[in-house]
Amino acid sequence: MVKTIKIVFMRLLLLSLPLMLFSPIPAAAADSQSEINGKVATALDAFHKEVPGAKEYLKQAKGVLIIPDVKKVGFVIAAQWGTGALQEAGRTVGYYKMEAGSAGFQAGYQKADFVFIFFTQEALNKFRSGDGFTVGAEAGLTLVTVGTGVAADTLKNQTAVAAFAFGKEGLMAGWSAKGTKFTRVEP
């Protein structure tokens, strides 16, 4: 049975690879600073409306990375990307792109807004100093399910960075932070 699943998976992978590599996917034009800032403001408004305790999370933050309109597209092999802004004390201090790839039993399209809250100065400094910062187990990141009602103080005591995904549209199961790469950009 396991051997049959592996064979089916490999066939799907081989069949989908040419589709992913040679599909006419238009090159995404980079957004300007004003376009990114507008999308970030809209995402922050949605964060306040959709995430219970949002105001308290932001009050506890040393820094906040807002990546609006993150898109995830794939069939067996998936890609995820978006561009947003890092804010400290409500002021934008840099722009970052978020990228990730994955392989497995997946198909579909999904769009969501992401907010990463840095609760410690050390975590924020590590993020800002890293060129091509990649999220792994060592980053101390917790993905918070919207609606769980975890208090900001509790979350702050348990993790250095919390990630919220909200405003989801489309159909694609799950999101994992592991392997997500953040790179500073100049729009």
C-alpha positions as CSV (number, residue, x, y, z in Angstrom):
1,M,0.0,0.0,0.0
2,V,2.8,2.5,0.9
3,K,4.6,1.6,-2.3
4,T,1.5,2.3,-4.3
5,I,1.0,5.7,-2.6
6,K,4.7,6.6,-3.4
7,I,4.3,5.6,-7.0
8,V,1.1,7.7,-7.3
9,F,2.8,10.6,-5.6
10,M,5.8,10.4,-7.9
11,R,3.6,10.3,-11.0
12,L,1.6,13.3,-9.8
13,L,4.9,15.1,-9.1
14,L,6.3,14.3,-12.5
15,L,3.1,15.3,-14.3
16,S,2.8,18.6,-12.4
17,L,6.4,19.7,-12.7
18,P,6.2,20.7,-16.4
19,L,2.9,22.5,-15.6
20,M,4.5,24.6,-12.9
21,L,7.7,25.3,-14.8
22,F,6.2,26.2,-18.2
23,S,2.9,27.7,-17.2
24,P,2.4,31.3,-18.5
25,I,2.6,32.9,-15.1
26,P,2.9,36.7,-15.5
27,A,5.8,38.3,-13.7
28,A,4.4,40.2,-10.7
29,A,5.2,43.9,-10.9
30,A,6.7,45.2,-7.7
31,D,4.4,47.4,-5.7
32,S,5.5,50.9,-4.9
33,Q,6.0,52.1,-1.3
34,S,2.6,53.9,-1.4
35,E,0.9,50.8,-2.7
36,I,2.5,48.6,0.0
37,N,1.6,51.2,2.7
38,G,-2.0,51.3,1.6
39,K,-2.3,47.5,1.7
40,V,-0.5,47.4,5.1
41,A,-3.0,49.9,6.5
42,T,-6.0,47.9,5.2
43,A,-4.5,44.7,6.6
44,L,-4.0,46.3,10.0
45,D,-7.6,47.6,10.0
46,A,-8.7,44.0,9.2
47,F,-6.4,42.7,12.0
48,H,-8.2,44.9,14.5
49,K,-11.6,43.8,13.3
50,E,-10.9,40.0,12.9
51,V,-8.5,39.2,15.7
52,P,-9.8,39.4,19.3
53,G,-7.2,41.2,21.5
54,A,-5.5,42.8,18.5
55,K,-5.0,46.1,20.2
56,E,-3.3,44.5,23.2
57,Y,-1.0,42.3,21.0
58,L,0.1,45.5,19.1
59,K,0.6,47.3,22.4
60,Q,3.0,44.6,23.6
61,A,4.9,44.5,20.3
62,K,8.5,45.7,19.9
63,G,7.9,45.4,16.2
64,V,5.2,44.3,13.8
65,L,5.7,42.8,10.3
66,I,2.5,43.1,8.2
67,I,2.4,41.1,4.9
68,P,-0.9,41.7,3.2
69,D,-2.3,39.7,0.3
70,V,0.0,36.7,0.7
71,K,-0.8,34.3,-2.1
72,K,-0.3,30.5,-2.1
73,V,-0.8,28.6,-5.3
74,G,0.0,25.1,-6.2
75,F,-0.7,21.6,-7.3
76,V,1.5,19.1,-5.4
77,I,4.3,21.8,-5.6
78,A,3.2,25.1,-4.1
79,A,4.6,28.6,-3.8
80,Q,3.7,31.3,-1.4
81,W,4.7,35.0,-1.6
82,G,3.9,38.5,-0.5
83,T,5.4,41.9,0.3
84,G,4.8,44.1,3.3
85,A,6.3,46.4,5.9
86,L,8.0,46.2,9.3
87,Q,6.8,48.8,11.8
88,E,8.2,49.9,15.1
89,A,6.0,52.2,17.2
90,G,3.6,52.5,14.3
91,R,6.2,53.8,11.9
92,T,7.5,51.8,8.9
93,V,11.2,51.0,9.2
94,G,11.6,48.7,6.3
95,Y,10.0,46.6,3.6
96,Y,10.2,42.8,3.3
97,K,9.1,40.1,0.9
98,M,8.0,36.7,2.2
99,E,8.6,33.5,0.2
100,A,8.0,29.9,0.8
101,G,7.7,26.7,-1.2
102,S,6.4,23.3,-0.3
103,A,5.6,19.9,-1.8
104,G,3.0,17.4,-0.8
105,F,-0.6,16.5,-1.3
106,Q,-2.0,20.0,-2.0
107,A,-3.9,21.8,-4.7
108,G,-5.6,25.1,-4.9
109,Y,-5.2,28.9,-4.3
110,Q,-5.4,30.9,-1.2
111,K,-4.8,34.5,-0.2
112,A,-4.5,35.8,3.4
113,D,-3.0,38.6,5.4
114,F,-0.2,37.9,7.8
115,V,0.9,39.9,10.9
116,F,4.0,38.8,12.8
117,I,4.3,40.3,16.3
118,F,7.9,40.5,17.8
119,F,7.5,40.5,21.5
120,T,11.2,40.7,22.4
121,Q,13.8,43.2,21.2
122,E,16.2,40.2,20.7
123,A,13.8,38.5,18.2
124,L,13.3,41.8,16.4
125,N,17.0,42.5,16.2
126,K,17.7,39.0,14.9
127,F,15.1,39.5,12.2
128,R,16.4,42.9,11.2
129,S,20.0,41.9,11.1
130,G,19.4,38.8,9.0
131,D,19.6,39.1,5.2
132,G,17.3,36.4,4.0
133,F,16.0,35.5,7.5
134,T,14.4,32.0,7.4
135,V,11.9,30.8,9.9
136,G,12.8,27.6,11.6
137,A,12.3,25.9,14.9
138,E,15.0,28.2,16.5
139,A,13.1,31.4,15.6
140,G,10.6,30.9,18.5
141,L,7.6,31.6,16.3
142,T,4.1,30.5,17.3
143,L,1.3,30.5,14.7
144,V,-1.8,31.7,16.5
145,T,-5.2,30.4,15.3
146,V,-7.5,33.4,15.0
147,G,-10.3,33.2,17.5
148,T,-8.5,31.2,20.2
149,G,-8.5,34.2,22.5
150,V,-5.0,33.8,23.9
151,A,-4.1,36.9,26.0
152,A,-1.2,39.0,24.8
153,D,0.6,38.7,28.2
154,T,0.3,34.9,28.1
155,L,1.5,34.8,24.5
156,K,4.4,37.2,25.2
157,N,5.6,34.9,28.0
158,Q,5.4,31.8,25.8
159,T,7.0,33.0,22.5
160,A,9.3,35.6,21.0
161,V,7.3,36.0,17.8
162,A,3.6,35.3,17.1
163,A,2.1,35.0,13.6
164,F,-1.5,35.6,12.7
165,A,-3.1,34.6,9.4
166,F,-6.5,36.1,8.7
167,G,-8.8,37.3,6.0
168,K,-8.4,34.0,4.1
169,E,-9.9,33.6,0.7
170,G,-9.7,30.5,-1.6
171,L,-9.2,26.8,-0.8
172,M,-5.9,25.3,0.2
173,A,-5.2,23.5,3.5
174,G,-2.8,24.7,6.1
175,W,0.2,27.0,6.4
176,S,3.5,26.2,8.0
177,A,6.0,28.9,9.0
178,K,9.0,26.5,8.7
179,G,11.1,27.4,5.7
180,T,9.5,30.8,5.1
181,K,12.1,33.2,4.0
182,F,12.0,37.0,4.6
183,T,14.2,39.3,2.6
184,R,14.5,43.1,2.9
185,V,13.5,44.9,-0.3
186,E,13.6,48.5,-1.6
187,P,10.3,49.2,-3.4
